[in-house]
Amino acid sequence: MPEVSFVYIAICFAIACLGINRKFGFWGYFFGSLLLTPIIGIILIAGSDKIKDSSAS
């Protein structure tokens, strides 16, 4: 059973890495996918906006 937990947390970590430059950031997507499910985490990333670069003005 510990292998399943490790894989679940690793998937949540990968989803959080995809969300680093997004609205909720790494920790928001990590805990969102950890508490809800990784599928919901992917949906959250797909529906969120990227962070605007303030130095591009």
Biopython code that builds the backbone (N, CA, C, O; Angstrom):
import numpy as np
from Bio.PDB.StructureBuilder import StructureBuilder

atoms = [
    (1, "MET", "N", (0.789, -1.205, 0.000)),
    (1, "MET", "CA", (0.000, 0.000, 0.000)),
    (1, "MET", "C", (0.837, 1.279, 0.000)),
    (1, "MET", "O", (0.408, 2.273, -0.585)),
    (2, "PRO", "N", (2.013, 1.295, 0.631)),
    (2, "PRO", "CA", (2.817, 2.517, 0.600)),
    (2, "PRO", "C", (3.233, 2.913, -0.821)),
    (2, "PRO", "O", (3.456, 4.090, -1.101)),
    (3, "GLU", "N", (3.335, 1.921, -1.715)),
    (3, "GLU", "CA", (3.709, 2.244, -3.095)),
    (3, "GLU", "C", (2.626, 3.083, -3.772)),
    (3, "GLU", "O", (2.922, 3.999, -4.540)),
    (4, "VAL", "N", (1.378, 2.758, -3.479)),
    (4, "VAL", "CA", (0.265, 3.501, -4.065)),
    (4, "VAL", "C", (0.272, 4.937, -3.552)),
    (4, "VAL", "O", (0.042, 5.871, -4.321)),
    (5, "SER", "N", (0.535, 5.120, -2.263)),
    (5, "SER", "CA", (0.601, 6.466, -1.695)),
    (5, "SER", "C", (1.740, 7.264, -2.312)),
    (5, "SER", "O", (1.585, 8.451, -2.599)),
    (6, "PHE", "N", (2.881, 6.622, -2.517)),
    (6, "PHE", "CA", (4.022, 7.305, -3.115)),
    (6, "PHE", "C", (3.709, 7.735, -4.544)),
    (6, "PHE", "O", (4.045, 8.851, -4.941)),
    (7, "VAL", "N", (3.076, 6.871, -5.311)),
    (7, "VAL", "CA", (2.723, 7.198, -6.694)),
    (7, "VAL", "C", (1.706, 8.340, -6.725)),
    (7, "VAL", "O", (1.818, 9.246, -7.550)),
    (8, "TYR", "N", (0.725, 8.302, -5.840)),
    (8, "TYR", "CA", (-0.289, 9.362, -5.775)),
    (8, "TYR", "C", (0.352, 10.714, -5.470)),
    (8, "TYR", "O", (0.043, 11.712, -6.121)),
    (9, "ILE", "N", (1.242, 10.748, -4.482)),
    (9, "ILE", "CA", (1.918, 12.002, -4.122)),
    (9, "ILE", "C", (2.849, 12.452, -5.240)),
    (9, "ILE", "O", (2.978, 13.652, -5.480)),
    (10, "ALA", "N", (3.499, 11.519, -5.928)),
    (10, "ALA", "CA", (4.375, 11.877, -7.050)),
    (10, "ALA", "C", (3.570, 12.493, -8.191)),
    (10, "ALA", "O", (4.024, 13.449, -8.821)),
    (11, "ILE", "N", (2.387, 11.960, -8.463)),
    (11, "ILE", "CA", (1.529, 12.533, -9.506)),
    (11, "ILE", "C", (1.077, 13.933, -9.100)),
    (11, "ILE", "O", (1.063, 14.846, -9.925)),
    (12, "CYS", "N", (0.711, 14.104, -7.842)),
    (12, "CYS", "CA", (0.319, 15.429, -7.355)),
    (12, "CYS", "C", (1.480, 16.417, -7.455)),
    (12, "CYS", "O", (1.276, 17.585, -7.784)),
    (13, "PHE", "N", (2.692, 15.949, -7.173)),
    (13, "PHE", "CA", (3.878, 16.794, -7.293)),
    (13, "PHE", "C", (4.116, 17.211, -8.747)),
    (13, "PHE", "O", (4.461, 18.361, -9.019)),
    (14, "ALA", "N", (3.930, 16.279, -9.671)),
    (14, "ALA", "CA", (4.110, 16.594, -11.096)),
    (14, "ALA", "C", (3.082, 17.621, -11.549)),
    (14, "ALA", "O", (3.413, 18.534, -12.307)),
    (15, "ILE", "N", (1.858, 17.486, -11.102)),
    (15, "ILE", "CA", (0.822, 18.461, -11.450)),
    (15, "ILE", "C", (1.177, 19.827, -10.876)),
    (15, "ILE", "O", (0.995, 20.847, -11.540)),
    (16, "ALA", "N", (1.680, 19.848, -9.648)),
    (16, "ALA", "CA", (2.080, 21.107, -9.031)),
    (16, "ALA", "C", (3.222, 21.763, -9.804)),
    (16, "ALA", "O", (3.269, 22.988, -9.916)),
    (17, "CYS", "N", (4.137, 20.966, -10.335)),
    (17, "CYS", "CA", (5.226, 21.517, -11.146)),
    (17, "CYS", "C", (4.694, 22.166, -12.423)),
    (17, "CYS", "O", (5.245, 23.162, -12.892)),
    (18, "LEU", "N", (3.640, 21.612, -12.977)),
    (18, "LEU", "CA", (3.022, 22.226, -14.157)),
    (18, "LEU", "C", (2.356, 23.557, -13.812)),
    (18, "LEU", "O", (2.194, 24.411, -14.683)),
    (19, "GLY", "N", (1.971, 23.736, -12.562)),
    (19, "GLY", "CA", (1.269, 24.938, -12.161)),
    (19, "GLY", "C", (2.126, 26.015, -11.542)),
    (19, "GLY", "O", (1.594, 26.961, -10.962)),
    (20, "ILE", "N", (3.426, 25.904, -11.644)),
    (20, "ILE", "CA", (4.310, 26.892, -11.009)),
    (20, "ILE", "C", (4.057, 28.303, -11.541)),
    (20, "ILE", "O", (3.987, 29.247, -10.754)),
    (21, "ASN", "N", (3.921, 28.465, -12.834)),
    (21, "ASN", "CA", (3.728, 29.798, -13.425)),
    (21, "ASN", "C", (2.258, 30.114, -13.663)),
    (21, "ASN", "O", (1.925, 30.894, -14.555)),
    (22, "ARG", "N", (1.393, 29.520, -12.880)),
    (22, "ARG", "CA", (-0.043, 29.743, -13.015)),
    (22, "ARG", "C", (-0.568, 30.502, -11.804)),
    (22, "ARG", "O", (0.184, 30.833, -10.887)),
    (23, "LYS", "N", (-1.861, 30.771, -11.816)),
    (23, "LYS", "CA", (-2.501, 31.630, -10.837)),
    (23, "LYS", "C", (-2.304, 31.182, -9.389)),
    (23, "LYS", "O", (-1.968, 32.013, -8.545)),
    (24, "PHE", "N", (-2.500, 29.906, -9.071)),
    (24, "PHE", "CA", (-2.431, 29.440, -7.682)),
    (24, "PHE", "C", (-1.037, 29.001, -7.259)),
    (24, "PHE", "O", (-0.802, 28.775, -6.072)),
    (25, "GLY", "N", (-0.127, 28.878, -8.184)),
    (25, "GLY", "CA", (1.239, 28.516, -7.848)),
    (25, "GLY", "C", (1.413, 27.045, -7.512)),
    (25, "GLY", "O", (0.464, 26.263, -7.569)),
    (26, "PHE", "N", (2.624, 26.685, -7.166)),
    (26, "PHE", "CA", (2.970, 25.292, -6.882)),
    (26, "PHE", "C", (2.128, 24.718, -5.756)),
    (26, "PHE", "O", (1.493, 23.677, -5.924)),
    (27, "TRP", "N", (2.117, 25.387, -4.608)),
    (27, "TRP", "CA", (1.456, 24.833, -3.426)),
    (27, "TRP", "C", (-0.054, 24.773, -3.594)),
    (27, "TRP", "O", (-0.692, 23.846, -3.095)),
    (28, "GLY", "N", (-0.626, 25.731, -4.276)),
    (28, "GLY", "CA", (-2.071, 25.706, -4.501)),
    (28, "GLY", "C", (-2.504, 24.500, -5.314)),
    (28, "GLY", "O", (-3.488, 23.840, -4.981)),
    (29, "TYR", "N", (-1.770, 24.212, -6.378)),
    (29, "TYR", "CA", (-2.109, 23.066, -7.216)),
    (29, "TYR", "C", (-1.711, 21.750, -6.562)),
    (29, "TYR", "O", (-2.364, 20.729, -6.778)),
    (30, "PHE", "N", (-0.646, 21.763, -5.765)),
    (30, "PHE", "CA", (-0.258, 20.542, -5.069)),
    (30, "PHE", "C", (-1.341, 20.121, -4.076)),
    (30, "PHE", "O", (-1.788, 18.974, -4.085)),
    (31, "PHE", "N", (-1.756, 21.047, -3.227)),
    (31, "PHE", "CA", (-2.771, 20.704, -2.241)),
    (31, "PHE", "C", (-4.137, 20.492, -2.883)),
    (31, "PHE", "O", (-4.929, 19.678, -2.407)),
    (32, "GLY", "N", (-4.418, 21.223, -3.967)),
    (32, "GLY", "CA", (-5.675, 21.001, -4.680)),
    (32, "GLY", "C", (-5.764, 19.608, -5.263)),
    (32, "GLY", "O", (-6.797, 18.948, -5.153)),
    (33, "SER", "N", (-4.687, 19.159, -5.883)),
    (33, "SER", "CA", (-4.703, 17.814, -6.461)),
    (33, "SER", "C", (-4.566, 16.740, -5.387)),
    (33, "SER", "O", (-5.064, 15.627, -5.561)),
    (34, "LEU", "N", (-3.904, 17.054, -4.289)),
    (34, "LEU", "CA", (-3.763, 16.091, -3.197)),
    (34, "LEU", "C", (-5.097, 15.875, -2.479)),
    (34, "LEU", "O", (-5.467, 14.739, -2.183)),
    (35, "LEU", "N", (-5.808, 16.951, -2.204)),
    (35, "LEU", "CA", (-7.061, 16.847, -1.461)),
    (35, "LEU", "C", (-8.244, 16.439, -2.335)),
    (35, "LEU", "O", (-9.117, 15.696, -1.884)),
    (36, "LEU", "N", (-8.283, 16.912, -3.573)),
    (36, "LEU", "CA", (-9.422, 16.600, -4.436)),
    (36, "LEU", "C", (-9.153, 15.331, -5.244)),
    (36, "LEU", "O", (-9.751, 14.294, -4.958)),
    (37, "THR", "N", (-8.303, 15.382, -6.206)),
    (37, "THR", "CA", (-7.761, 14.248, -6.970)),
    (37, "THR", "C", (-6.840, 14.848, -8.024)),
    (37, "THR", "O", (-6.991, 16.020, -8.368)),
    (38, "PRO", "N", (-5.898, 14.082, -8.542)),
    (38, "PRO", "CA", (-5.038, 14.611, -9.606)),
    (38, "PRO", "C", (-5.825, 15.006, -10.860)),
    (38, "PRO", "O", (-5.422, 15.929, -11.567)),
    (39, "ILE", "N", (-6.911, 14.341, -11.141)),
    (39, "ILE", "CA", (-7.713, 14.706, -12.318)),
    (39, "ILE", "C", (-8.295, 16.105, -12.142)),
    (39, "ILE", "O", (-8.290, 16.897, -13.084)),
    (40, "ILE", "N", (-8.790, 16.414, -10.967)),
    (40, "ILE", "CA", (-9.297, 17.760, -10.694)),
    (40, "ILE", "C", (-8.153, 18.765, -10.757)),
    (40, "ILE", "O", (-8.345, 19.888, -11.224)),
    (41, "GLY", "N", (-6.970, 18.382, -10.296)),
    (41, "GLY", "CA", (-5.805, 19.267, -10.384)),
    (41, "GLY", "C", (-5.455, 19.623, -11.818)),
    (41, "GLY", "O", (-5.109, 20.767, -12.113)),
    (42, "ILE", "N", (-5.544, 18.647, -12.708)),
    (42, "ILE", "CA", (-5.285, 18.909, -14.127)),
    (42, "ILE", "C", (-6.351, 19.839, -14.698)),
    (42, "ILE", "O", (-6.040, 20.737, -15.481)),
    (43, "ILE", "N", (-7.587, 19.630, -14.315)),
    (43, "ILE", "CA", (-8.679, 20.503, -14.776)),
    (43, "ILE", "C", (-8.462, 21.926, -14.266)),
    (43, "ILE", "O", (-8.695, 22.886, -15.000)),
    (44, "LEU", "N", (-8.022, 22.069, -13.029)),
    (44, "LEU", "CA", (-7.735, 23.403, -12.486)),
    (44, "LEU", "C", (-6.619, 24.098, -13.266)),
    (44, "LEU", "O", (-6.708, 25.292, -13.553)),
    (45, "ILE", "N", (-5.580, 23.357, -13.604)),
    (45, "ILE", "CA", (-4.482, 23.944, -14.384)),
    (45, "ILE", "C", (-4.970, 24.344, -15.774)),
    (45, "ILE", "O", (-4.616, 25.411, -16.276)),
    (46, "ALA", "N", (-5.772, 23.498, -16.388)),
    (46, "ALA", "CA", (-6.267, 23.795, -17.735)),
    (46, "ALA", "C", (-7.158, 25.032, -17.744)),
    (46, "ALA", "O", (-7.212, 25.750, -18.743)),
    (47, "GLY", "N", (-7.850, 25.283, -16.651)),
    (47, "GLY", "CA", (-8.758, 26.423, -16.603)),
    (47, "GLY", "C", (-8.172, 27.681, -16.011)),
    (47, "GLY", "O", (-8.861, 28.699, -15.945)),
    (48, "SER", "N", (-6.925, 27.650, -15.578)),
    (48, "SER", "CA", (-6.347, 28.824, -14.930)),
    (48, "SER", "C", (-5.511, 29.646, -15.910)),
    (48, "SER", "O", (-5.090, 29.174, -16.966)),
    (49, "ASP", "N", (-5.297, 30.883, -15.514)),
    (49, "ASP", "CA", (-4.498, 31.801, -16.330)),
    (49, "ASP", "C", (-3.039, 31.750, -15.893)),
    (49, "ASP", "O", (-2.723, 31.453, -14.740)),
    (50, "LYS", "N", (-2.160, 32.047, -16.845)),
    (50, "LYS", "CA", (-0.747, 32.171, -16.505)),
    (50, "LYS", "C", (-0.523, 33.508, -15.818)),
    (50, "LYS", "O", (-1.280, 34.459, -16.010)),
    (51, "ILE", "N", (0.534, 33.564, -15.012)),
    (51, "ILE", "CA", (0.885, 34.804, -14.326)),
    (51, "ILE", "C", (1.429, 35.790, -15.361)),
    (51, "ILE", "O", (2.273, 35.444, -16.187)),
    (52, "LYS", "N", (0.933, 37.010, -15.298)),
    (52, "LYS", "CA", (1.411, 38.046, -16.227)),
    (52, "LYS", "C", (2.775, 38.530, -15.774)),
    (52, "LYS", "O", (3.010, 38.718, -14.580)),
    (53, "ASP", "N", (3.679, 38.732, -16.731)),
    (53, "ASP", "CA", (5.018, 39.216, -16.453)),
    (53, "ASP", "C", (4.959, 40.728, -16.302)),
    (53, "ASP", "O", (4.650, 41.432, -17.264)),
    (54, "SER", "N", (5.248, 41.234, -15.119)),
    (54, "SER", "CA", (5.143, 42.669, -14.856)),
    (54, "SER", "C", (6.272, 43.472, -15.506)),
    (54, "SER", "O", (6.138, 44.686, -15.661)),
    (55, "SER", "N", (7.374, 42.835, -15.890)),
    (55, "SER", "CA", (8.486, 43.564, -16.489)),
    (55, "SER", "C", (8.307, 43.734, -17.999)),
    (55, "SER", "O", (9.148, 44.365, -18.638)),
    (56, "ALA", "N", (7.255, 43.199, -18.579)),
    (56, "ALA", "CA", (7.044, 43.279, -20.021)),
    (56, "ALA", "C", (6.337, 44.569, -20.438)),
    (56, "ALA", "O", (6.089, 44.760, -21.628)),
    (57, "SER", "N", (6.011, 45.448, -19.513)),
    (57, "SER", "CA", (5.266, 46.656, -19.872)),
    (57, "SER", "C", (6.122, 47.680, -20.499)),
    (57, "SER", "O", (5.638, 48.754, -20.857)),
]
sb = StructureBuilder()
sb.init_structure("model")
sb.init_model(0)
sb.init_chain("A")
sb.init_seg("    ")
for serial, (resi, resn, name, xyz) in enumerate(atoms, 1):
    if name == "N":
        sb.init_residue(resn, " ", resi, " ")
    sb.init_atom(name, np.array(xyz, "f"), 0.0, 1.0, " ", f" {name:<3s}", serial, name[0])
structure = sb.get_structure()
